[in-house]
Amino acid sequence: MADAQRSASISVFFPAYNDAAAIGALVATALAVLPTLTADYEVLVVNDGSTDATAAVLAELARTHERVRVVHHARNMGYGAALRSGFKHARKELIFYTDGDGQYDVRELTQLRALLTDGVDVVNGFKIKRADKLYRKVVGGIYNWLARFFFRLPIRDVDCDFRLLRRRAIEQLELVSSSGVICVELVRKLHTAGYRFVETPVHHYPRTHGRSQFFTPRRVARTVFDFCRLWLRLV
C-alpha cells in the first residue's frame, strides 16, 4: 500500500447487542489487521444495552488493549442509534463499521481500503451469497429492491453493513434514524451530497452465536414505519 494511503488513520467500530460470544474475536481480528493498513488506528464497540455478558467481555478488552474503547447505552436504543454513537465517537480520518455478530470477515477491510483512492468517499461491500435462512434472504432481497427503487440508491446492497467511508463525509450529515433504516438514510444522504461510491464483493457467513434481533414483529413493524417516514422526509 502506498505511503499516502497508509498515513490515513482508521477507526473501526462494531455496534453490538447481546454479542458476547462473537465480539471478542471480531475485536482481536481488527487489532491484527489494522497495523497492516495504518499506524494510527482505534477499535470502538458500541454496546447497545446488551443483557448478556457483552459488557463484561468489552470491559476486559478495553482493560487489556489500549486502542480499544467502549461506548455503553444504558438501554437498547436500536441499530441506528448504535451507528450514530459510533460515528459520533470515532476519532480517525476513515471510519469502517460492520456488525458485531461475526457474519462478516473483518480481514476483508483490506480490500475496501485499497479501493478508497482519491476521488472515492465510500466503499460499500455487497454480499457474494447471503448465508441466512430462506425467509431472511427473501425479506432482505425485497427490502433491498424497495430501498433502491424508492430512494434511488447508487449501490446494490444497502443491507450489507460492511462500509468504509471518510469521516469528513459523515460530519456533513445529520442522521436521525434509530432503527435499521439508518443504512438507507446514510447512503441516500451521502449520495445526494455528491459523495462517490464504489462497491466490492464480500463474504457473508452463517451466524454461529445467538439469533438476529431484527426479525421480531415489533422490529419489523418499526422498520416498515420508519422506511415510509424516511421516504416522505427525503424523497
C-alpha positions in Angstrom: 0.0 0.0 0.0 1.3 3.5 -0.9 2.6 5.7 1.9 -0.1 8.2 1.3 -2.8 5.6 1.9 -1.0 4.2 5.0 -0.9 7.7 6.5 -4.6 7.9 6.9 -5.8 7.0 10.3 -8.7 4.5 10.8 -11.5 4.0 13.3 -13.1 0.6 13.3 -16.3 0.2 15.2 -18.8 -2.5 15.9 -22.4 -2.0 17.0 -23.1 -4.9 19.5 -26.3 -6.2 21.1 -26.0 -9.4 23.0 -22.9 -10.4 21.0 -20.8 -11.6 23.9 -19.9 -14.9 22.1 -18.7 -13.1 18.9 -17.4 -9.7 19.8 -14.1 -10.7 21.3 -12.9 -12.5 18.1 -14.0 -9.5 16.0 -12.0 -7.1 18.1 -9.0 -9.4 18.0 -9.2 -9.7 14.2 -9.5 -5.9 13.8 -6.4 -5.4 16.1 -4.5 -7.8 13.9 -5.5 -6.3 10.6 -5.3 -2.6 11.3 -1.5 -2.4 11.8 -1.1 -3.6 8.2 -3.1 -0.6 7.0 -2.0 2.3 9.2 0.0 3.1 12.3 -2.8 5.3 13.7 -6.0 3.3 14.5 -8.6 2.6 17.1 -11.3 0.0 17.7 -14.6 1.1 19.2 -17.5 -1.0 20.3 -21.0 0.4 20.9 -22.8 -1.8 23.4 -26.4 -1.1 22.7 -27.9 -2.1 26.1 -26.9 -5.7 25.9 -28.5 -8.0 28.6 -25.9 -10.8 28.2 -22.2 -10.8 29.1 -21.3 -8.3 26.3 -20.5 -5.5 28.8 -18.1 -7.8 30.8 -16.3 -9.0 27.7 -15.9 -5.4 26.5 -14.6 -4.2 29.8 -11.8 -6.9 29.7 -11.0 -6.0 26.1 -10.7 -2.3 27.0 -8.6 -3.1 30.0 -6.1 -5.2 28.1 -5.9 -3.2 24.8 -5.2 0.5 24.9 -6.6 1.0 21.4 -10.0 -0.4 22.3 -12.7 1.9 23.6 -16.3 1.1 24.6 -19.4 3.2 24.5 -22.3 1.9 26.5 -26.0 2.6 26.0 -28.0 2.3 29.3 -30.8 0.6 27.3 -31.3 -0.9 23.9 -31.8 2.1 21.6 -31.8 0.4 18.2 -29.3 -0.3 15.4 -29.5 3.2 14.1 -28.8 4.7 17.4 -25.8 2.5 17.8 -24.4 3.6 14.4 -24.9 7.2 15.3 -23.0 6.7 18.5 -20.2 5.0 16.6 -19.9 7.8 14.1 -20.0 10.4 16.9 -17.2 8.8 18.9 -14.9 7.8 16.1 -11.8 9.9 16.1 -9.9 9.0 13.0 -9.9 10.1 9.3 -11.5 7.0 8.0 -14.4 5.0 9.6 -15.1 1.4 9.0 -18.0 -0.4 10.6 -19.6 -3.8 10.5 -22.0 -5.8 12.7 -20.9 -7.3 16.0 -22.4 -10.7 15.3 -19.5 -12.1 13.3 -21.3 -12.7 9.9 -18.6 -10.7 8.0 -14.9 -11.2 7.9 -13.1 -8.1 9.2 -10.0 -9.1 7.3 -11.8 -8.1 4.1 -11.4 -4.5 5.3 -8.1 -4.6 3.4 -9.8 -4.8 0.0 -12.1 -1.9 0.9 -9.1 0.2 1.9 -7.4 -0.5 -1.4 -10.4 0.9 -3.2 -10.7 4.1 -1.2 -8.5 6.1 -3.6 -8.5 9.8 -4.4 -12.0 10.8 -5.6 -13.7 7.9 -3.7 -15.5 8.7 -0.5 -17.3 5.4 0.4 -16.5 1.8 -0.3 -19.5 -0.5 0.2 -19.4 -4.3 0.3 -22.1 -6.4 -1.3 -22.7 -10.0 -0.2 -21.5 -12.6 -2.6 -24.0 -15.0 -1.2 -26.2 -14.4 1.8 -25.7 -17.1 4.5 -29.1 -16.9 6.1 -32.3 -18.9 6.1 -34.5 -18.7 3.1 -37.1 -16.3 4.6 -34.3 -13.9 5.6 -32.9 -14.0 2.1 -36.4 -13.3 0.6 -37.1 -10.4 3.0 -33.6 -9.0 2.5 -34.0 -9.1 -1.3 -37.4 -7.4 -1.2 -36.0 -4.7 1.2 -33.0 -4.0 -1.0 -35.2 -3.7 -4.1 -37.6 -1.4 -2.4 -34.8 0.8 -1.0 -33.1 1.1 -4.4 -36.3 1.8 -6.2 -37.8 4.4 -3.8 -34.6 6.1 -2.7 -32.6 5.8 -6.0 -29.6 4.4 -4.2 -26.3 4.1 -6.0 -25.4 0.7 -4.5 -26.8 -2.8 -5.0 -26.8 -4.0 -1.3 -27.8 -1.3 1.2 -28.4 -4.2 3.7 -24.7 -5.1 3.6 -23.2 -3.4 6.7 -19.6 -3.6 5.7 -18.6 0.0 4.9 -15.5 2.2 4.8 -16.0 5.9 4.5 -14.3 9.2 5.1 -15.1 10.9 8.4 -15.4 14.3 6.7 -18.3 13.0 4.7 -20.2 11.7 7.8 -19.6 15.0 9.6 -21.6 16.8 6.9 -24.7 14.7 7.6 -27.4 14.8 10.2 -28.6 11.2 10.7 -31.7 10.8 12.8 -32.9 7.2 12.3 -32.7 4.8 15.3 -33.8 1.6 13.5 -32.1 -0.3 10.7 -33.4 2.2 8.2 -30.4 4.3 9.1 -28.4 2.5 6.4 -30.9 3.7 3.7 -30.7 7.2 5.3 -26.9 7.2 5.3 -26.5 6.1 1.7 -29.2 8.4 0.4 -27.8 11.4 2.1 -24.2 10.7 1.1 -25.3 10.2 -2.5 -27.4 13.4 -2.5 -24.5 15.3 -1.1 -22.4 14.2 -4.1 -20.1 11.7 -2.4 -18.7 9.0 -4.7 -19.3 5.3 -4.0 -17.5 2.1 -5.2 -18.5 -1.4 -4.4 -16.7 -4.7 -3.8 -18.0 -8.3 -3.1 -17.5 -9.6 0.4 -18.3 -12.9 2.1 -21.2 -13.5 4.4 -21.2 -16.3 6.9 -23.8 -18.1 9.0 -24.5 -16.8 12.4 -22.8 -19.1 14.9 -24.0 -17.5 18.1 -27.4 -16.2 19.2 -30.0 -15.0 16.8 -30.9 -11.9 14.9 -32.6 -9.2 16.9 -34.2 -7.7 13.8 -36.7 -10.4 12.8 -39.3 -9.9 15.5 -42.8 -8.5 14.8 -42.1 -5.3 16.7 -38.8 -4.5 15.0 -40.1 -5.4 11.5 -43.1 -3.1 12.0 -40.9 -0.4 13.3 -38.6 -0.7 10.2 -41.6 -0.5 7.8 -42.9 2.6 9.6 -39.5 4.3 9.6 -38.9 3.3 5.9 -42.1 5.1 4.9 -41.5 8.1 7.1 -38.0 8.4 5.7 -39.3 8.3 2.2 -41.7 11.1 2.9 -38.9 13.2 4.5 -36.2 12.7 1.9 -37.9 11.9 -1.4 
